[in-house]
Protein backbone atom coordinates (compact mmCIF):
# COMPACT_ATOMS: atom_id res chain seq x y z
CA UNK A 1 0.00 0.00 0.00
CA UNK A 2 1.35 3.44 -0.87
CA UNK A 3 2.22 5.99 1.82
CA UNK A 4 -0.14 8.47 0.15
CA UNK A 5 -3.10 6.20 0.72
CA UNK A 6 -2.23 5.47 4.36
CA UNK A 7 -2.39 9.18 5.17
CA UNK A 8 -5.88 9.72 3.74
CA UNK A 9 -9.36 8.42 4.38
CA UNK A 10 -12.85 9.42 3.40
CA UNK A 11 -15.56 9.79 6.01
CA UNK A 12 -19.18 10.86 5.93
CA UNK A 13 -20.30 13.19 8.69
CA UNK A 14 -24.04 12.67 9.17
CA UNK A 15 -25.10 15.80 11.02
CA UNK A 16 -28.49 16.47 12.58
CA UNK A 17 -29.60 19.92 11.40
CA UNK A 18 -32.19 22.22 12.94
CA UNK A 19 -33.43 25.55 11.62
CA UNK A 20 -35.55 27.43 14.19
CA UNK A 21 -38.82 28.85 13.00
CA UNK A 22 -39.18 32.60 13.19
CA UNK A 23 -41.66 33.57 15.89
CA UNK A 24 -44.64 35.69 15.02
CA UNK A 25 -45.81 38.30 17.43
CA UNK A 26 -49.45 37.90 18.35
CA UNK A 27 -51.65 40.24 20.34
CA UNK A 28 -52.08 39.01 23.90
CA UNK A 29 -55.56 37.93 24.92
CA UNK A 30 -56.60 37.40 28.51
CA UNK A 31 -56.92 33.77 29.53
CA UNK A 32 -55.59 32.42 26.23
CA UNK A 33 -53.07 29.61 26.42
CA UNK A 34 -50.29 29.85 23.86
CA UNK A 35 -51.18 27.82 20.78
CA UNK A 36 -49.36 24.51 20.68
CA UNK A 37 -48.13 24.79 24.24
CA UNK A 38 -48.54 21.95 26.70
CA UNK A 39 -51.25 22.48 29.35
CA UNK A 40 -48.84 20.84 31.81
CA UNK A 41 -46.04 23.35 31.20
CA UNK A 42 -45.28 25.67 34.08
CA UNK A 43 -45.76 29.40 33.80
CA UNK A 44 -43.03 31.88 34.62
CA UNK A 45 -42.14 31.48 38.27
CA UNK A 46 -43.86 28.11 38.54
CA UNK A 47 -42.30 25.30 40.55
CA UNK A 48 -43.92 22.60 38.45
CA UNK A 49 -41.68 19.53 38.03
CA UNK A 50 -42.71 19.52 34.35
CA UNK A 51 -40.69 22.72 33.86
CA UNK A 52 -41.62 25.84 31.96
CA UNK A 53 -39.06 25.96 29.16
CA UNK A 54 -40.47 26.91 25.80
CA UNK A 55 -39.72 24.35 23.13
CA UNK A 56 -38.11 25.83 20.04
CA UNK A 57 -40.00 24.95 16.88
CA UNK A 58 -38.42 24.61 13.49
CA UNK A 59 -37.35 22.34 10.63
CA UNK A 60 -35.29 19.23 11.30
CA UNK A 61 -33.31 17.18 8.81
CA UNK A 62 -30.11 15.16 8.47
CA UNK A 63 -27.32 16.26 6.18
CA UNK A 64 -24.30 14.28 4.97
CA UNK A 65 -20.87 15.82 4.39
CA UNK A 66 -18.30 13.59 2.72
CA UNK A 67 -14.71 14.61 3.42
CA UNK A 68 -11.23 13.32 2.75
CA UNK A 69 -9.20 13.74 5.92
CA UNK A 70 -6.55 12.11 8.04
CA UNK A 71 -8.03 9.46 10.35
CA UNK A 72 -6.34 11.34 13.22
CA UNK A 73 -8.48 14.43 12.59
CA UNK A 74 -10.79 15.39 15.45
CA UNK A 75 -14.48 15.84 14.81
CA UNK A 76 -14.13 19.51 15.72
CA UNK A 77 -11.53 20.06 13.00
CA UNK A 78 -13.69 18.08 10.58
CA UNK A 79 -16.72 20.28 11.28
CA UNK A 80 -14.57 23.39 10.98
CA UNK A 81 -13.50 22.13 7.55
CA UNK A 82 -17.16 21.76 6.60
CA UNK A 83 -18.02 25.24 7.83
CA UNK A 84 -15.06 26.90 6.11
CA UNK A 85 -15.12 25.10 2.78
CA UNK A 86 -18.50 23.42 2.28
CA UNK A 87 -21.40 24.82 4.30
CA UNK A 88 -20.98 28.06 6.28
CA UNK A 89 -24.54 27.75 7.61
CA UNK A 90 -23.64 24.80 9.86
CA UNK A 91 -23.86 25.87 13.51
CA UNK A 92 -21.98 24.31 16.43
CA UNK A 93 -20.38 25.61 19.60
CA UNK A 94 -16.70 25.42 20.54
CA UNK A 95 -14.03 27.51 22.26
CA UNK A 96 -10.63 26.21 23.39
CA UNK A 97 -10.53 23.11 21.18
CA UNK A 98 -8.46 21.19 23.74
CA UNK A 99 -11.02 19.54 26.03
CA UNK A 100 -10.75 22.21 28.72
CA UNK A 101 -13.85 24.39 28.24
CA UNK A 102 -16.49 21.73 27.56
CA UNK A 103 -18.45 23.94 25.16
CA UNK A 104 -18.45 21.51 22.21
CA UNK A 105 -20.34 18.61 23.78
CA UNK A 106 -22.53 16.68 21.32
CA UNK A 107 -23.80 13.15 20.78
CA UNK A 108 -21.52 11.09 18.53
CA UNK A 109 -23.14 7.86 17.33
CA UNK A 110 -25.59 8.35 20.19
CA UNK A 111 -22.93 8.75 22.88
CA UNK A 112 -22.32 12.16 24.50
CA UNK A 113 -18.73 13.32 24.00
CA UNK A 114 -16.60 16.35 23.12
CA UNK A 115 -15.95 17.17 19.47
CA UNK A 116 -12.37 18.20 20.18
CA UNK A 117 -11.37 14.92 21.83
CA UNK A 118 -13.07 12.48 19.44
CA UNK A 119 -10.90 11.37 16.50
CA UNK A 120 -12.44 10.09 13.29
CA UNK A 121 -10.57 6.79 13.42
CA UNK A 122 -12.05 6.04 16.86
CA UNK A 123 -15.70 6.93 16.23
CA UNK A 124 -16.37 6.15 12.55
CA UNK A 125 -18.94 3.43 11.91
CA UNK A 126 -17.03 1.42 9.33
CA UNK A 127 -18.56 -0.25 6.25
CA UNK A 128 -19.53 -3.82 7.12
CA UNK A 129 -17.04 -5.06 4.49
CA UNK A 130 -14.16 -3.33 6.27
CA UNK A 131 -11.73 -5.74 8.00
CA UNK A 132 -12.68 -6.07 11.66
CA UNK A 133 -16.13 -4.42 11.41
CA UNK A 134 -19.33 -6.15 12.48
CA UNK A 135 -22.67 -6.10 10.63
CA UNK A 136 -23.66 -2.76 12.20
CA UNK A 137 -20.42 -1.02 11.26
CA UNK A 138 -18.68 -1.05 14.62
CA UNK A 139 -15.10 -2.20 15.17
CA UNK A 140 -14.46 -5.22 17.28
CA UNK A 141 -12.43 -4.64 20.42
CA UNK A 142 -8.73 -4.32 19.67
CA UNK A 143 -9.13 -3.75 15.92
CA UNK A 144 -7.68 -0.40 14.73
CA UNK A 145 -9.73 1.83 12.43
CA UNK A 146 -6.99 2.01 9.80
CA UNK A 147 -5.73 -1.41 8.80
CA UNK A 148 -2.86 -2.26 6.46
CA UNK A 149 -4.66 -3.98 3.59
CA UNK A 150 -3.91 -5.44 0.20
CA UNK A 151 -4.80 -3.78 -3.07
CA UNK A 152 -8.10 -5.66 -3.34
CA UNK A 153 -9.28 -4.68 0.14
CA UNK A 154 -11.74 -1.94 1.01
CA UNK A 155 -11.04 1.41 -0.63
CA UNK A 156 -12.86 4.64 -1.08
CA UNK A 157 -14.21 3.71 -4.51
CA UNK A 158 -16.23 0.81 -5.96
CA UNK A 159 -13.42 -0.21 -8.28
CA UNK A 160 -11.12 -1.06 -5.41
CA UNK A 161 -8.32 1.20 -6.61
CA UNK A 162 -5.32 0.53 -4.39
CA UNK A 163 -4.27 4.19 -4.55
CA UNK A 164 -7.65 5.50 -3.37
CA UNK A 165 -8.30 6.56 0.21
CA UNK A 166 -9.83 4.16 2.69
CA UNK A 167 -13.51 4.64 3.38
CA UNK A 168 -13.99 4.87 7.15
CA UNK A 169 -17.75 5.00 6.83
CA UNK A 170 -20.11 7.28 8.76
CA UNK A 171 -19.99 9.39 11.92
CA UNK A 172 -23.40 10.44 13.22
CA UNK A 173 -23.35 13.77 15.06
CA UNK A 174 -26.40 15.12 16.89
CA UNK A 175 -27.12 17.72 19.59
CA UNK A 176 -26.50 16.79 23.21
CA UNK A 177 -29.55 14.87 24.53
CA UNK A 178 -31.59 16.34 27.36
CA UNK A 179 -31.26 19.95 26.20
CA UNK A 180 -33.45 22.14 24.00
CA UNK A 181 -31.90 22.58 20.56
CA UNK A 182 -31.41 26.19 19.45
CA UNK A 183 -29.81 25.59 16.04
CA UNK A 184 -28.12 22.53 14.52
CA UNK A 185 -25.71 21.26 17.21
CA UNK A 186 -26.13 24.24 19.53
CA UNK A 187 -28.24 23.54 22.63
CA UNK A 188 -29.57 25.72 25.43
CA UNK A 189 -27.55 25.05 28.61
CA UNK A 190 -29.20 27.78 30.70
CA UNK A 191 -31.27 25.25 32.65
CA UNK A 192 -28.13 23.37 33.67
CA UNK A 193 -26.44 26.56 34.82
CA UNK A 194 -29.57 27.67 36.70
CA UNK A 195 -29.64 24.38 38.60
CA UNK A 196 -25.98 24.82 39.42
CA UNK A 197 -26.54 28.32 40.83
CA UNK A 198 -29.33 27.08 43.11
CA UNK A 199 -26.82 24.89 44.95
CA UNK A 200 -24.44 27.78 45.75
CA UNK A 201 -21.34 26.72 43.73
CA UNK A 202 -18.84 28.61 45.84
CA UNK A 203 -16.94 28.16 49.08
CA UNK A 204 -18.85 29.30 52.17
CA UNK A 205 -16.43 30.07 54.98
CA UNK A 206 -17.25 31.01 58.58
CA UNK A 207 -16.58 34.68 57.87
CA UNK A 208 -14.02 35.01 60.63
CA UNK A 209 -10.68 36.41 59.49
CA UNK A 210 -7.91 34.45 61.18
CA UNK A 211 -5.11 36.44 62.74
CA UNK A 212 -1.79 35.61 64.34
CA UNK A 213 -0.89 36.33 67.98
CA UNK A 214 0.51 39.70 66.97
CA UNK A 215 -2.74 40.73 65.23
CA UNK A 216 -1.64 40.21 61.62
CA UNK A 217 -3.68 38.31 59.01
CA UNK A 218 -2.92 34.60 59.13
CA UNK A 219 -1.94 33.69 55.56
CA UNK A 220 -2.40 30.00 56.40
CA UNK A 221 -6.05 30.45 57.30
CA UNK A 222 -7.26 27.86 54.79
CA UNK A 223 -4.33 25.49 55.01
CA UNK A 224 -5.30 21.87 54.25
CA UNK A 225 -3.64 18.55 54.68
CA UNK A 226 -3.03 16.42 51.53
CA UNK A 227 -5.66 13.88 52.60
CA UNK A 228 -8.24 16.67 52.91
CA UNK A 229 -7.45 17.97 49.43
CA UNK A 230 -7.62 14.47 47.97
CA UNK A 231 -11.30 14.16 48.92
CA UNK A 232 -12.41 16.75 46.37
CA UNK A 233 -9.45 17.53 44.11
CA UNK A 234 -10.63 15.30 41.24
CA UNK A 235 -14.05 16.97 41.34
CA UNK A 236 -12.51 20.39 40.62
CA UNK A 237 -11.69 19.10 37.13
CA UNK A 238 -15.39 19.27 36.14
CA UNK A 239 -15.75 21.60 33.13
CA UNK A 240 -19.58 21.67 33.06
CA UNK A 241 -19.68 20.27 29.56
CA UNK A 242 -23.05 18.58 30.19
CA UNK A 243 -21.88 15.23 28.85
CA UNK A 244 -22.97 13.43 32.03
CA UNK A 245 -26.38 15.09 31.81
CA UNK A 246 -26.75 14.10 28.17
CA UNK A 247 -26.07 10.49 29.17
CA UNK A 248 -28.48 10.54 32.11
CA UNK A 249 -31.86 8.92 31.29
CA UNK A 250 -33.54 10.94 34.08
CA UNK A 251 -32.27 14.43 33.29
CA UNK A 252 -34.35 16.33 30.75
CA UNK A 253 -33.15 19.89 31.05
CA UNK A 254 -36.06 20.97 33.21
CA UNK A 255 -36.86 21.07 36.89
CA UNK A 256 -37.67 17.39 37.43
CA UNK A 257 -34.04 16.50 38.29
CA UNK A 258 -31.23 18.83 39.25
CA UNK A 259 -28.81 16.78 37.15
CA UNK A 260 -25.47 15.06 37.73
CA UNK A 261 -23.37 18.14 36.84
CA UNK A 262 -24.89 20.18 39.65
CA UNK A 263 -24.56 17.27 42.09
CA UNK A 264 -20.88 16.80 41.21
CA UNK A 265 -20.26 20.48 41.87
CA UNK A 266 -22.09 20.19 45.18
CA UNK A 267 -20.02 17.14 46.12
CA UNK A 268 -16.90 19.21 45.52
CA UNK A 269 -17.92 21.57 48.37
CA UNK A 270 -19.49 18.93 50.61
CA UNK A 271 -16.09 17.23 50.72
CA UNK A 272 -14.10 20.45 51.21
CA UNK A 273 -12.96 20.77 54.84
CA UNK A 274 -12.92 24.57 54.51
CA UNK A 275 -16.65 24.83 53.74
CA UNK A 276 -18.96 25.51 56.71
CA UNK A 277 -22.24 24.62 54.96
CA UNK A 278 -21.81 20.84 54.90
CA UNK A 279 -25.19 20.00 56.47
CA UNK A 280 -26.93 22.82 54.65
CA UNK A 281 -25.67 21.54 51.31
CA UNK A 282 -26.93 18.05 52.05
CA UNK A 283 -30.32 19.59 52.88
CA UNK A 284 -30.37 21.39 49.52
CA UNK A 285 -29.90 18.18 47.54
CA UNK A 286 -32.12 15.98 49.71
CA UNK A 287 -35.23 16.94 47.75
CA UNK A 288 -37.63 15.43 45.25
CA UNK A 289 -35.69 16.94 42.34
CA UNK A 290 -32.29 16.29 43.98
CA UNK A 291 -30.73 12.97 44.85
CA UNK A 292 -34.18 11.47 45.45
CA UNK A 293 -34.77 11.67 41.69
CA UNK A 294 -31.51 9.87 40.86
CA UNK A 295 -32.14 6.27 39.81
CA UNK A 296 -28.47 5.22 40.21
CA UNK A 297 -28.24 4.03 36.61
CA UNK A 298 -24.67 5.36 36.50
CA UNK A 299 -24.84 6.08 32.79
CA UNK A 300 -23.26 9.42 33.72
CA UNK A 301 -19.98 7.79 34.77
CA UNK A 302 -18.81 6.36 31.48
CA UNK A 303 -18.58 9.44 29.22
CA UNK A 304 -16.96 12.00 31.59
CA UNK A 305 -14.09 13.54 29.58
CA UNK A 306 -12.22 14.46 32.77
CA UNK A 307 -12.30 10.96 34.23
CA UNK A 308 -14.70 11.67 37.10
CA UNK A 309 -16.73 8.67 38.26
CA UNK A 310 -19.92 10.71 38.36
CA UNK A 311 -22.21 7.86 39.38
CA UNK A 312 -20.00 6.85 42.29
CA UNK A 313 -19.71 10.43 43.55
CA UNK A 314 -23.49 10.83 43.49
CA UNK A 315 -23.88 7.55 45.33
CA UNK A 316 -21.51 8.82 48.02
CA UNK A 317 -23.71 11.90 48.39
CA UNK A 318 -26.77 9.68 48.76
CA UNK A 319 -24.95 7.68 51.45
CA UNK A 320 -24.02 10.84 53.36
CA UNK A 321 -27.63 12.04 53.31
CA UNK A 322 -28.94 8.70 54.56
CA UNK A 323 -26.36 8.45 57.32
CA UNK A 324 -27.28 11.78 58.89
C-alpha positions in Angstrom: 0.0 0.0 0.0 1.4 3.4 -0.9 2.2 6.0 1.8 -0.1 8.5 0.2 -3.1 6.2 0.7 -2.2 5.5 4.4 -2.4 9.2 5.2 -5.9 9.7 3.7 -9.4 8.4 4.4 -12.9 9.4 3.4 -15.6 9.8 6.0 -19.2 10.9 5.9 -20.3 13.2 8.7 -24.0 12.7 9.2 -25.1 15.8 11.0 -28.5 16.5 12.6 -29.6 19.9 11.4 -32.2 22.2 12.9 -33.4 25.5 11.6 -35.6 27.4 14.2 -38.8 28.8 13.0 -39.2 32.6 13.2 -41.7 33.6 15.9 -44.6 35.7 15.0 -45.8 38.3 17.4 -49.5 37.9 18.3 -51.6 40.2 20.3 -52.1 39.0 23.9 -55.6 37.9 24.9 -56.6 37.4 28.5 -56.9 33.8 29.5 -55.6 32.4 26.2 -53.1 29.6 26.4 -50.3 29.8 23.9 -51.2 27.8 20.8 -49.4 24.5 20.7 -48.1 24.8 24.2 -48.5 21.9 26.7 -51.2 22.5 29.4 -48.8 20.8 31.8 -46.0 23.4 31.2 -45.3 25.7 34.1 -45.8 29.4 33.8 -43.0 31.9 34.6 -42.1 31.5 38.3 -43.9 28.1 38.5 -42.3 25.3 40.6 -43.9 22.6 38.4 -41.7 19.5 38.0 -42.7 19.5 34.4 -40.7 22.7 33.9 -41.6 25.8 32.0 -39.1 26.0 29.2 -40.5 26.9 25.8 -39.7 24.4 23.1 -38.1 25.8 20.0 -40.0 25.0 16.9 -38.4 24.6 13.5 -37.3 22.3 10.6 -35.3 19.2 11.3 -33.3 17.2 8.8 -30.1 15.2 8.5 -27.3 16.3 6.2 -24.3 14.3 5.0 -20.9 15.8 4.4 -18.3 13.6 2.7 -14.7 14.6 3.4 -11.2 13.3 2.8 -9.2 13.7 5.9 -6.6 12.1 8.0 -8.0 9.5 10.4 -6.3 11.3 13.2 -8.5 14.4 12.6 -10.8 15.4 15.4 -14.5 15.8 14.8 -14.1 19.5 15.7 -11.5 20.1 13.0 -13.7 18.1 10.6 -16.7 20.3 11.3 -14.6 23.4 11.0 -13.5 22.1 7.6 -17.2 21.8 6.6 -18.0 25.2 7.8 -15.1 26.9 6.1 -15.1 25.1 2.8 -18.5 23.4 2.3 -21.4 24.8 4.3 -21.0 28.1 6.3 -24.5 27.8 7.6 -23.6 24.8 9.9 -23.9 25.9 13.5 -22.0 24.3 16.4 -20.4 25.6 19.6 -16.7 25.4 20.5 -14.0 27.5 22.3 -10.6 26.2 23.4 -10.5 23.1 21.2 -8.5 21.2 23.7 -11.0 19.5 26.0 -10.7 22.2 28.7 -13.8 24.4 28.2 -16.5 21.7 27.6 -18.5 23.9 25.2 -18.5 21.5 22.2 -20.3 18.6 23.8 -22.5 16.7 21.3 -23.8 13.1 20.8 -21.5 11.1 18.5 -23.1 7.9 17.3 -25.6 8.4 20.2 -22.9 8.7 22.9 -22.3 12.2 24.5 -18.7 13.3 24.0 -16.6 16.3 23.1 -15.9 17.2 19.5 -12.4 18.2 20.2 -11.4 14.9 21.8 -13.1 12.5 19.4 -10.9 11.4 16.5 -12.4 10.1 13.3 -10.6 6.8 13.4 -12.0 6.0 16.9 -15.7 6.9 16.2 -16.4 6.2 12.6 -18.9 3.4 11.9 -17.0 1.4 9.3 -18.6 -0.2 6.3 -19.5 -3.8 7.1 -17.0 -5.1 4.5 -14.2 -3.3 6.3 -11.7 -5.7 8.0 -12.7 -6.1 11.7 -16.1 -4.4 11.4 -19.3 -6.1 12.5 -22.7 -6.1 10.6 -23.7 -2.8 12.2 -20.4 -1.0 11.3 -18.7 -1.0 14.6 -15.1 -2.2 15.2 -14.5 -5.2 17.3 -12.4 -4.6 20.4 -8.7 -4.3 19.7 -9.1 -3.8 15.9 -7.7 -0.4 14.7 -9.7 1.8 12.4 -7.0 2.0 9.8 -5.7 -1.4 8.8 -2.9 -2.3 6.5 -4.7 -4.0 3.6 -3.9 -5.4 0.2 -4.8 -3.8 -3.1 -8.1 -5.7 -3.3 -9.3 -4.7 0.1 -11.7 -1.9 1.0 -11.0 1.4 -0.6 -12.9 4.6 -1.1 -14.2 3.7 -4.5 -16.2 0.8 -6.0 -13.4 -0.2 -8.3 -11.1 -1.1 -5.4 -8.3 1.2 -6.6 -5.3 0.5 -4.4 -4.3 4.2 -4.5 -7.6 5.5 -3.4 -8.3 6.6 0.2 -9.8 4.2 2.7 -13.5 4.6 3.4 -14.0 4.9 7.1 -17.8 5.0 6.8 -20.1 7.3 8.8 -20.0 9.4 11.9 -23.4 10.4 13.2 -23.3 13.8 15.1 -26.4 15.1 16.9 -27.1 17.7 19.6 -26.5 16.8 23.2 -29.5 14.9 24.5 -31.6 16.3 27.4 -31.3 19.9 26.2 -33.4 22.1 24.0 -31.9 22.6 20.6 -31.4 26.2 19.4 -29.8 25.6 16.0 -28.1 22.5 14.5 -25.7 21.3 17.2 -26.1 24.2 19.5 -28.2 23.5 22.6 -29.6 25.7 25.4 -27.5 25.0 28.6 -29.2 27.8 30.7 -31.3 25.3 32.6 -28.1 23.4 33.7 -26.4 26.6 34.8 -29.6 27.7 36.7 -29.6 24.4 38.6 -26.0 24.8 39.4 -26.5 28.3 40.8 -29.3 27.1 43.1 -26.8 24.9 45.0 -24.4 27.8 45.7 -21.3 26.7 43.7 -18.8 28.6 45.8 -16.9 28.2 49.1 -18.8 29.3 52.2 -16.4 30.1 55.0 -17.2 31.0 58.6 -16.6 34.7 57.9 -14.0 35.0 60.6 -10.7 36.4 59.5 -7.9 34.4 61.2 -5.1 36.4 62.7 -1.8 35.6 64.3 -0.9 36.3 68.0 0.5 39.7 67.0 -2.7 40.7 65.2 -1.6 40.2 61.6 -3.7 38.3 59.0 -2.9 34.6 59.1 -1.9 33.7 55.6 -2.4 30.0 56.4 -6.1 30.4 57.3 -7.3 27.9 54.8 -4.3 25.5 55.0 -5.3 21.9 54.2 -3.6 18.5 54.7 -3.0 16.4 51.5 -5.7 13.9 52.6 -8.2 16.7 52.9 -7.4 18.0 49.4 -7.6 14.5 48.0 -11.3 14.2 48.9 -12.4 16.7 46.4 -9.5 17.5 44.1 -10.6 15.3 41.2 -14.0 17.0 41.3 -12.5 20.4 40.6 -11.7 19.1 37.1 -15.4 19.3 36.1 -15.8 21.6 33.1 -19.6 21.7 33.1 -19.7 20.3 29.6 -23.0 18.6 30.2 -21.9 15.2 28.9 -23.0 13.4 32.0 -26.4 15.1 31.8 -26.7 14.1 28.2 -26.1 10.5 29.2 -28.5 10.5 32.1 -31.9 8.9 31.3 -33.5 10.9 34.1 -32.3 14.4 33.3 -34.4 16.3 30.8 -33.1 19.9 31.0 -36.1 21.0 33.2 -36.9 21.1 36.9 -37.7 17.4 37.4 -34.0 16.5 38.3 -31.2 18.8 39.3 -28.8 16.8 37.2 -25.5 15.1 37.7 -23.4 18.1 36.8 -24.9 20.2 39.7 -24.6 17.3 42.1 -20.9 16.8 41.2 -20.3 20.5 41.9 -22.1 20.2 45.2 -20.0 17.1 46.1 -16.9 19.2 45.5 -17.9 21.6 48.4 -19.5 18.9 50.6 -16.1 17.2 50.7 -14.1 20.4 51.2 -13.0 20.8 54.8 -12.9 24.6 54.5 -16.6 24.8 53.7 -19.0 25.5 56.7 -22.2 24.6 55.0 -21.8 20.8 54.9 -25.2 20.0 56.5 -26.9 22.8 54.6 -25.7 21.5 51.3 -26.9 18.0 52.1 -30.3 19.6 52.9 -30.4 21.4 49.5 -29.9 18.2 47.5 -32.1 16.0 49.7 -35.2 16.9 47.8 -37.6 15.4 45.3 -35.7 16.9 42.3 -32.3 16.3 44.0 -30.7 13.0 44.8 -34.2 11.5 45.4 -34.8 11.7 41.7 -31.5 9.9 40.9 -32.1 6.3 39.8 -28.5 5.2 40.2 -28.2 4.0 36.6 -24.7 5.4 36.5 -24.8 6.1 32.8 -23.3 9.4 33.7 -20.0 7.8 34.8 -18.8 6.4 31.5 -18.6 9.4 29.2 -17.0 12.0 31.6 -14.1 13.5 29.6 -12.2 14.5 32.8 -12.3 11.0 34.2 -14.7 11.7 37.1 -16.7 8.7 38.3 -19.9 10.7 38.4 -22.2 7.9 39.4 -20.0 6.9 42.3 -19.7 10.4 43.6 -23.5 10.8 43.5 -23.9 7.5 45.3 -21.5 8.8 48.0 -23.7 11.9 48.4 -26.8 9.7 48.8 -24.9 7.7 51.4 -24.0 10.8 53.4 -27.6 12.0 53.3 -28.9 8.7 54.6 -26.4 8.5 57.3 -27.3 11.8 58.9 
